[in-house]
Amino acid sequence: METRGPHDLTAGDPVSWLVIESGWKVVDSQGEEVGSVDEVVGDSSDDIFNGLSISTSLLGRPRYVPSEQVAVITEQHVQLKLTKDQIQHLGEFEEPPTSAEILPDGAGAVRRMEASVEAPIHSHEERPNFLTRIVHAWRRTFRR
């Protein structure tokens, strides 16, 4: 019987949504490549995975894939439960709103400190620009 350590992953071992990175290959339910990951949407502090923003073409707008439509996540690879046709009909990705609590001017220092812990403001990396999309497309093409 073979035993493996925690860092001895094979290509097909599932991984957490927390390790998904921009540029990972996205495939449809049949295993055909349909694009790449632009952005991961979720709350890592509460381990809530909402979905993915994916690029399906070099010049097209990113599409939003809800987490319920993600079948399997493996190292550098995300497989969806959707067909290629269903993916083409997904809605455009819209940046989620930043959560924040607006406090009155008279709020004390303690209340302001509590609010920063209760509702942190998450900064988002910039969306991948045209050059980044070209790099992702080039990697997908020449990794094969």
PyMOL commands that place a pseudoatom at each C-alpha (Angstrom):
pseudoatom trace, name=CA, resn=MET, resi=1, chain=A, elem=C, hetatm=0, pos=[0.000, 0.000, 0.000]
pseudoatom trace, name=CA, resn=GLU, resi=2, chain=A, elem=C, hetatm=0, pos=[1.402, 3.366, -1.040]
pseudoatom trace, name=CA, resn=THR, resi=3, chain=A, elem=C, hetatm=0, pos=[1.245, 6.305, 1.353]
pseudoatom trace, name=CA, resn=ARG, resi=4, chain=A, elem=C, hetatm=0, pos=[1.642, 9.916, 0.373]
pseudoatom trace, name=CA, resn=GLY, resi=5, chain=A, elem=C, hetatm=0, pos=[2.430, 12.999, 2.354]
pseudoatom trace, name=CA, resn=PRO, resi=6, chain=A, elem=C, hetatm=0, pos=[0.161, 16.070, 2.365]
pseudoatom trace, name=CA, resn=HIS, resi=7, chain=A, elem=C, hetatm=0, pos=[2.213, 17.814, -0.339]
pseudoatom trace, name=CA, resn=ASP, resi=8, chain=A, elem=C, hetatm=0, pos=[2.450, 14.831, -2.696]
pseudoatom trace, name=CA, resn=LEU, resi=9, chain=A, elem=C, hetatm=0, pos=[-0.508, 15.683, -4.953]
pseudoatom trace, name=CA, resn=THR, resi=10, chain=A, elem=C, hetatm=0, pos=[-1.125, 14.009, -8.272]
pseudoatom trace, name=CA, resn=ALA, resi=11, chain=A, elem=C, hetatm=0, pos=[-2.626, 15.882, -11.211]
pseudoatom trace, name=CA, resn=GLY, resi=12, chain=A, elem=C, hetatm=0, pos=[-6.137, 14.590, -10.436]
pseudoatom trace, name=CA, resn=ASP, resi=13, chain=A, elem=C, hetatm=0, pos=[-6.247, 15.290, -6.705]
pseudoatom trace, name=CA, resn=PRO, resi=14, chain=A, elem=C, hetatm=0, pos=[-8.967, 17.787, -5.721]
pseudoatom trace, name=CA, resn=VAL, resi=15, chain=A, elem=C, hetatm=0, pos=[-7.835, 21.052, -4.154]
pseudoatom trace, name=CA, resn=SER, resi=16, chain=A, elem=C, hetatm=0, pos=[-9.630, 23.799, -2.237]
pseudoatom trace, name=CA, resn=TRP, resi=17, chain=A, elem=C, hetatm=0, pos=[-11.179, 26.791, -3.982]
pseudoatom trace, name=CA, resn=LEU, resi=18, chain=A, elem=C, hetatm=0, pos=[-8.795, 28.915, -1.908]
pseudoatom trace, name=CA, resn=VAL, resi=19, chain=A, elem=C, hetatm=0, pos=[-5.827, 27.882, -4.092]
pseudoatom trace, name=CA, resn=ILE, resi=20, chain=A, elem=C, hetatm=0, pos=[-7.414, 28.780, -7.460]
pseudoatom trace, name=CA, resn=GLU, resi=21, chain=A, elem=C, hetatm=0, pos=[-5.359, 31.417, -9.248]
pseudoatom trace, name=CA, resn=SER, resi=22, chain=A, elem=C, hetatm=0, pos=[-5.927, 33.698, -12.190]
pseudoatom trace, name=CA, resn=GLY, resi=23, chain=A, elem=C, hetatm=0, pos=[-4.949, 31.939, -15.417]
pseudoatom trace, name=CA, resn=TRP, resi=24, chain=A, elem=C, hetatm=0, pos=[-5.999, 28.413, -14.402]
pseudoatom trace, name=CA, resn=LYS, resi=25, chain=A, elem=C, hetatm=0, pos=[-7.572, 26.412, -17.238]
pseudoatom trace, name=CA, resn=VAL, resi=26, chain=A, elem=C, hetatm=0, pos=[-11.392, 26.071, -17.216]
pseudoatom trace, name=CA, resn=VAL, resi=27, chain=A, elem=C, hetatm=0, pos=[-13.046, 23.107, -18.972]
pseudoatom trace, name=CA, resn=ASP, resi=28, chain=A, elem=C, hetatm=0, pos=[-16.685, 22.249, -19.616]
pseudoatom trace, name=CA, resn=SER, resi=29, chain=A, elem=C, hetatm=0, pos=[-18.521, 19.125, -18.424]
pseudoatom trace, name=CA, resn=GLN, resi=30, chain=A, elem=C, hetatm=0, pos=[-17.066, 17.146, -21.372]
pseudoatom trace, name=CA, resn=GLY, resi=31, chain=A, elem=C, hetatm=0, pos=[-13.484, 18.155, -20.544]
pseudoatom trace, name=CA, resn=GLU, resi=32, chain=A, elem=C, hetatm=0, pos=[-13.107, 20.622, -23.445]
pseudoatom trace, name=CA, resn=GLU, resi=33, chain=A, elem=C, hetatm=0, pos=[-11.220, 23.801, -22.635]
pseudoatom trace, name=CA, resn=VAL, resi=34, chain=A, elem=C, hetatm=0, pos=[-13.499, 26.848, -22.574]
pseudoatom trace, name=CA, resn=GLY, resi=35, chain=A, elem=C, hetatm=0, pos=[-11.293, 29.546, -21.066]
pseudoatom trace, name=CA, resn=SER, resi=36, chain=A, elem=C, hetatm=0, pos=[-9.342, 30.577, -18.010]
pseudoatom trace, name=CA, resn=VAL, resi=37, chain=A, elem=C, hetatm=0, pos=[-9.981, 31.920, -14.520]
pseudoatom trace, name=CA, resn=ASP, resi=38, chain=A, elem=C, hetatm=0, pos=[-9.925, 35.714, -14.253]
pseudoatom trace, name=CA, resn=GLU, resi=39, chain=A, elem=C, hetatm=0, pos=[-10.972, 36.092, -10.635]
pseudoatom trace, name=CA, resn=VAL, resi=40, chain=A, elem=C, hetatm=0, pos=[-12.206, 34.006, -7.699]
pseudoatom trace, name=CA, resn=VAL, resi=41, chain=A, elem=C, hetatm=0, pos=[-15.237, 35.375, -5.844]
pseudoatom trace, name=CA, resn=GLY, resi=42, chain=A, elem=C, hetatm=0, pos=[-15.700, 34.469, -2.197]
pseudoatom trace, name=CA, resn=ASP, resi=43, chain=A, elem=C, hetatm=0, pos=[-14.955, 35.237, 1.424]
pseudoatom trace, name=CA, resn=SER, resi=44, chain=A, elem=C, hetatm=0, pos=[-11.818, 33.391, 2.481]
pseudoatom trace, name=CA, resn=SER, resi=45, chain=A, elem=C, hetatm=0, pos=[-12.190, 34.364, 6.149]
pseudoatom trace, name=CA, resn=ASP, resi=46, chain=A, elem=C, hetatm=0, pos=[-15.522, 32.481, 6.351]
pseudoatom trace, name=CA, resn=ASP, resi=47, chain=A, elem=C, hetatm=0, pos=[-14.600, 29.863, 3.682]
pseudoatom trace, name=CA, resn=ILE, resi=48, chain=A, elem=C, hetatm=0, pos=[-17.491, 30.862, 1.426]
pseudoatom trace, name=CA, resn=PHE, resi=49, chain=A, elem=C, hetatm=0, pos=[-16.926, 30.212, -2.278]
pseudoatom trace, name=CA, resn=ASN, resi=50, chain=A, elem=C, hetatm=0, pos=[-19.367, 32.224, -4.422]
pseudoatom trace, name=CA, resn=GLY, resi=51, chain=A, elem=C, hetatm=0, pos=[-18.055, 31.540, -7.921]
pseudoatom trace, name=CA, resn=LEU, resi=52, chain=A, elem=C, hetatm=0, pos=[-15.587, 32.425, -10.647]
pseudoatom trace, name=CA, resn=SER, resi=53, chain=A, elem=C, hetatm=0, pos=[-15.076, 35.073, -13.263]
pseudoatom trace, name=CA, resn=ILE, resi=54, chain=A, elem=C, hetatm=0, pos=[-13.819, 33.341, -16.402]
pseudoatom trace, name=CA, resn=SER, resi=55, chain=A, elem=C, hetatm=0, pos=[-12.513, 34.549, -19.763]
pseudoatom trace, name=CA, resn=THR, resi=56, chain=A, elem=C, hetatm=0, pos=[-13.894, 32.562, -22.657]
pseudoatom trace, name=CA, resn=SER, resi=57, chain=A, elem=C, hetatm=0, pos=[-12.253, 34.596, -25.405]
pseudoatom trace, name=CA, resn=LEU, resi=58, chain=A, elem=C, hetatm=0, pos=[-9.413, 37.046, -25.799]
pseudoatom trace, name=CA, resn=LEU, resi=59, chain=A, elem=C, hetatm=0, pos=[-11.576, 40.124, -26.360]
pseudoatom trace, name=CA, resn=GLY, resi=60, chain=A, elem=C, hetatm=0, pos=[-14.820, 39.009, -24.682]
pseudoatom trace, name=CA, resn=ARG, resi=61, chain=A, elem=C, hetatm=0, pos=[-16.131, 40.206, -21.349]
pseudoatom trace, name=CA, resn=PRO, resi=62, chain=A, elem=C, hetatm=0, pos=[-15.626, 37.870, -18.361]
pseudoatom trace, name=CA, resn=ARG, resi=63, chain=A, elem=C, hetatm=0, pos=[-18.528, 35.540, -17.524]
pseudoatom trace, name=CA, resn=TYR, resi=64, chain=A, elem=C, hetatm=0, pos=[-19.722, 34.669, -14.024]
pseudoatom trace, name=CA, resn=VAL, resi=65, chain=A, elem=C, hetatm=0, pos=[-19.909, 30.995, -13.007]
pseudoatom trace, name=CA, resn=PRO, resi=66, chain=A, elem=C, hetatm=0, pos=[-21.729, 30.391, -9.686]
pseudoatom trace, name=CA, resn=SER, resi=67, chain=A, elem=C, hetatm=0, pos=[-19.980, 27.968, -7.327]
pseudoatom trace, name=CA, resn=GLU, resi=68, chain=A, elem=C, hetatm=0, pos=[-22.853, 25.484, -7.713]
pseudoatom trace, name=CA, resn=GLN, resi=69, chain=A, elem=C, hetatm=0, pos=[-21.767, 24.988, -11.336]
pseudoatom trace, name=CA, resn=VAL, resi=70, chain=A, elem=C, hetatm=0, pos=[-18.167, 24.055, -10.446]
pseudoatom trace, name=CA, resn=ALA, resi=71, chain=A, elem=C, hetatm=0, pos=[-17.755, 20.273, -10.559]
pseudoatom trace, name=CA, resn=VAL, resi=72, chain=A, elem=C, hetatm=0, pos=[-14.090, 19.601, -9.718]
pseudoatom trace, name=CA, resn=ILE, resi=73, chain=A, elem=C, hetatm=0, pos=[-11.074, 21.738, -8.823]
pseudoatom trace, name=CA, resn=THR, resi=74, chain=A, elem=C, hetatm=0, pos=[-7.652, 20.172, -9.319]
pseudoatom trace, name=CA, resn=GLU, resi=75, chain=A, elem=C, hetatm=0, pos=[-4.209, 21.763, -9.541]
pseudoatom trace, name=CA, resn=GLN, resi=76, chain=A, elem=C, hetatm=0, pos=[-4.343, 24.471, -12.283]
pseudoatom trace, name=CA, resn=HIS, resi=77, chain=A, elem=C, hetatm=0, pos=[-7.625, 23.087, -13.620]
pseudoatom trace, name=CA, resn=VAL, resi=78, chain=A, elem=C, hetatm=0, pos=[-11.332, 23.839, -12.960]
pseudoatom trace, name=CA, resn=GLN, resi=79, chain=A, elem=C, hetatm=0, pos=[-14.026, 21.615, -14.452]
pseudoatom trace, name=CA, resn=LEU, resi=80, chain=A, elem=C, hetatm=0, pos=[-17.569, 22.977, -14.690]
pseudoatom trace, name=CA, resn=LYS, resi=81, chain=A, elem=C, hetatm=0, pos=[-20.892, 21.118, -14.663]
pseudoatom trace, name=CA, resn=LEU, resi=82, chain=A, elem=C, hetatm=0, pos=[-21.958, 23.149, -17.706]
pseudoatom trace, name=CA, resn=THR, resi=83, chain=A, elem=C, hetatm=0, pos=[-21.745, 22.397, -21.423]
pseudoatom trace, name=CA, resn=LYS, resi=84, chain=A, elem=C, hetatm=0, pos=[-19.923, 24.755, -23.793]
pseudoatom trace, name=CA, resn=ASP, resi=85, chain=A, elem=C, hetatm=0, pos=[-23.285, 26.091, -25.031]
pseudoatom trace, name=CA, resn=GLN, resi=86, chain=A, elem=C, hetatm=0, pos=[-24.509, 26.786, -21.478]
pseudoatom trace, name=CA, resn=ILE, resi=87, chain=A, elem=C, hetatm=0, pos=[-21.270, 28.615, -20.682]
pseudoatom trace, name=CA, resn=GLN, resi=88, chain=A, elem=C, hetatm=0, pos=[-21.774, 30.926, -23.682]
pseudoatom trace, name=CA, resn=HIS, resi=89, chain=A, elem=C, hetatm=0, pos=[-25.153, 31.943, -22.194]
pseudoatom trace, name=CA, resn=LEU, resi=90, chain=A, elem=C, hetatm=0, pos=[-23.799, 32.830, -18.731]
pseudoatom trace, name=CA, resn=GLY, resi=91, chain=A, elem=C, hetatm=0, pos=[-24.164, 36.420, -17.585]
pseudoatom trace, name=CA, resn=GLU, resi=92, chain=A, elem=C, hetatm=0, pos=[-21.360, 38.932, -17.586]
pseudoatom trace, name=CA, resn=PHE, resi=93, chain=A, elem=C, hetatm=0, pos=[-19.267, 39.130, -14.421]
pseudoatom trace, name=CA, resn=GLU, resi=94, chain=A, elem=C, hetatm=0, pos=[-19.951, 42.182, -12.271]
pseudoatom trace, name=CA, resn=GLU, resi=95, chain=A, elem=C, hetatm=0, pos=[-17.605, 43.183, -9.467]
pseudoatom trace, name=CA, resn=PRO, resi=96, chain=A, elem=C, hetatm=0, pos=[-19.221, 42.348, -6.088]
pseudoatom trace, name=CA, resn=PRO, resi=97, chain=A, elem=C, hetatm=0, pos=[-19.828, 45.346, -3.832]
pseudoatom trace, name=CA, resn=THR, resi=98, chain=A, elem=C, hetatm=0, pos=[-17.371, 46.005, -1.044]
pseudoatom trace, name=CA, resn=SER, resi=99, chain=A, elem=C, hetatm=0, pos=[-18.858, 45.539, 2.413]
pseudoatom trace, name=CA, resn=ALA, resi=100, chain=A, elem=C, hetatm=0, pos=[-18.479, 48.416, 4.821]
pseudoatom trace, name=CA, resn=GLU, resi=101, chain=A, elem=C, hetatm=0, pos=[-20.291, 49.901, 7.773]
pseudoatom trace, name=CA, resn=ILE, resi=102, chain=A, elem=C, hetatm=0, pos=[-20.756, 53.658, 7.734]
pseudoatom trace, name=CA, resn=LEU, resi=103, chain=A, elem=C, hetatm=0, pos=[-20.463, 55.129, 11.194]
pseudoatom trace, name=CA, resn=PRO, resi=104, chain=A, elem=C, hetatm=0, pos=[-21.731, 58.468, 12.444]
pseudoatom trace, name=CA, resn=ASP, resi=105, chain=A, elem=C, hetatm=0, pos=[-19.164, 61.202, 13.036]
pseudoatom trace, name=CA, resn=GLY, resi=106, chain=A, elem=C, hetatm=0, pos=[-19.617, 60.842, 16.794]
pseudoatom trace, name=CA, resn=ALA, resi=107, chain=A, elem=C, hetatm=0, pos=[-18.613, 57.162, 16.928]
pseudoatom trace, name=CA, resn=GLY, resi=108, chain=A, elem=C, hetatm=0, pos=[-15.772, 56.570, 19.340]
pseudoatom trace, name=CA, resn=ALA, resi=109, chain=A, elem=C, hetatm=0, pos=[-12.449, 54.914, 18.622]
pseudoatom trace, name=CA, resn=VAL, resi=110, chain=A, elem=C, hetatm=0, pos=[-13.557, 51.602, 20.165]
pseudoatom trace, name=CA, resn=ARG, resi=111, chain=A, elem=C, hetatm=0, pos=[-16.702, 51.449, 17.996]
pseudoatom trace, name=CA, resn=ARG, resi=112, chain=A, elem=C, hetatm=0, pos=[-14.666, 52.252, 14.869]
pseudoatom trace, name=CA, resn=MET, resi=113, chain=A, elem=C, hetatm=0, pos=[-12.170, 49.522, 15.752]
pseudoatom trace, name=CA, resn=GLU, resi=114, chain=A, elem=C, hetatm=0, pos=[-15.010, 47.007, 16.276]
pseudoatom trace, name=CA, resn=ALA, resi=115, chain=A, elem=C, hetatm=0, pos=[-16.499, 47.931, 12.914]
pseudoatom trace, name=CA, resn=SER, resi=116, chain=A, elem=C, hetatm=0, pos=[-13.215, 47.294, 11.118]
pseudoatom trace, name=CA, resn=VAL, resi=117, chain=A, elem=C, hetatm=0, pos=[-13.226, 43.748, 12.500]
pseudoatom trace, name=CA, resn=GLU, resi=118, chain=A, elem=C, hetatm=0, pos=[-16.960, 43.130, 11.883]
pseudoatom trace, name=CA, resn=ALA, resi=119, chain=A, elem=C, hetatm=0, pos=[-17.068, 44.450, 8.303]
pseudoatom trace, name=CA, resn=PRO, resi=120, chain=A, elem=C, hetatm=0, pos=[-13.619, 44.616, 6.795]
pseudoatom trace, name=CA, resn=ILE, resi=121, chain=A, elem=C, hetatm=0, pos=[-13.275, 46.368, 3.476]
pseudoatom trace, name=CA, resn=HIS, resi=122, chain=A, elem=C, hetatm=0, pos=[-11.753, 43.937, 1.009]
pseudoatom trace, name=CA, resn=SER, resi=123, chain=A, elem=C, hetatm=0, pos=[-9.618, 45.334, -1.726]
pseudoatom trace, name=CA, resn=HIS, resi=124, chain=A, elem=C, hetatm=0, pos=[-9.770, 43.585, -5.085]
pseudoatom trace, name=CA, resn=GLU, resi=125, chain=A, elem=C, hetatm=0, pos=[-6.931, 43.144, -7.490]
pseudoatom trace, name=CA, resn=GLU, resi=126, chain=A, elem=C, hetatm=0, pos=[-7.489, 44.842, -10.796]
pseudoatom trace, name=CA, resn=ARG, resi=127, chain=A, elem=C, hetatm=0, pos=[-9.270, 42.785, -13.412]
pseudoatom trace, name=CA, resn=PRO, resi=128, chain=A, elem=C, hetatm=0, pos=[-6.910, 41.157, -15.883]
pseudoatom trace, name=CA, resn=ASN, resi=129, chain=A, elem=C, hetatm=0, pos=[-6.174, 43.578, -18.688]
pseudoatom trace, name=CA, resn=PHE, resi=130, chain=A, elem=C, hetatm=0, pos=[-5.777, 42.798, -22.368]
pseudoatom trace, name=CA, resn=LEU, resi=131, chain=A, elem=C, hetatm=0, pos=[-2.084, 41.941, -22.017]
pseudoatom trace, name=CA, resn=THR, resi=132, chain=A, elem=C, hetatm=0, pos=[-2.797, 39.537, -19.138]
pseudoatom trace, name=CA, resn=ARG, resi=133, chain=A, elem=C, hetatm=0, pos=[-5.447, 37.789, -21.231]
pseudoatom trace, name=CA, resn=ILE, resi=134, chain=A, elem=C, hetatm=0, pos=[-2.942, 37.371, -24.073]
pseudoatom trace, name=CA, resn=VAL, resi=135, chain=A, elem=C, hetatm=0, pos=[-0.445, 35.829, -21.640]
pseudoatom trace, name=CA, resn=HIS, resi=136, chain=A, elem=C, hetatm=0, pos=[-3.127, 33.413, -20.321]
pseudoatom trace, name=CA, resn=ALA, resi=137, chain=A, elem=C, hetatm=0, pos=[-4.119, 32.429, -23.867]
pseudoatom trace, name=CA, resn=TRP, resi=138, chain=A, elem=C, hetatm=0, pos=[-0.468, 31.882, -24.817]
pseudoatom trace, name=CA, resn=ARG, resi=139, chain=A, elem=C, hetatm=0, pos=[0.106, 29.667, -21.740]
pseudoatom trace, name=CA, resn=ARG, resi=140, chain=A, elem=C, hetatm=0, pos=[-3.021, 27.612, -22.488]
pseudoatom trace, name=CA, resn=THR, resi=141, chain=A, elem=C, hetatm=0, pos=[-1.902, 27.139, -26.096]
pseudoatom trace, name=CA, resn=PHE, resi=142, chain=A, elem=C, hetatm=0, pos=[1.701, 26.161, -25.435]
pseudoatom trace, name=CA, resn=ARG, resi=143, chain=A, elem=C, hetatm=0, pos=[1.278, 24.056, -22.249]
pseudoatom trace, name=CA, resn=ARG, resi=144, chain=A, elem=C, hetatm=0, pos=[-0.220, 21.200, -24.207]
for i in range(1, 144): cmd.bond("trace and resi %d" % i, "trace and resi %d" % (i + 1))
show_as sticks, trace
zoom trace
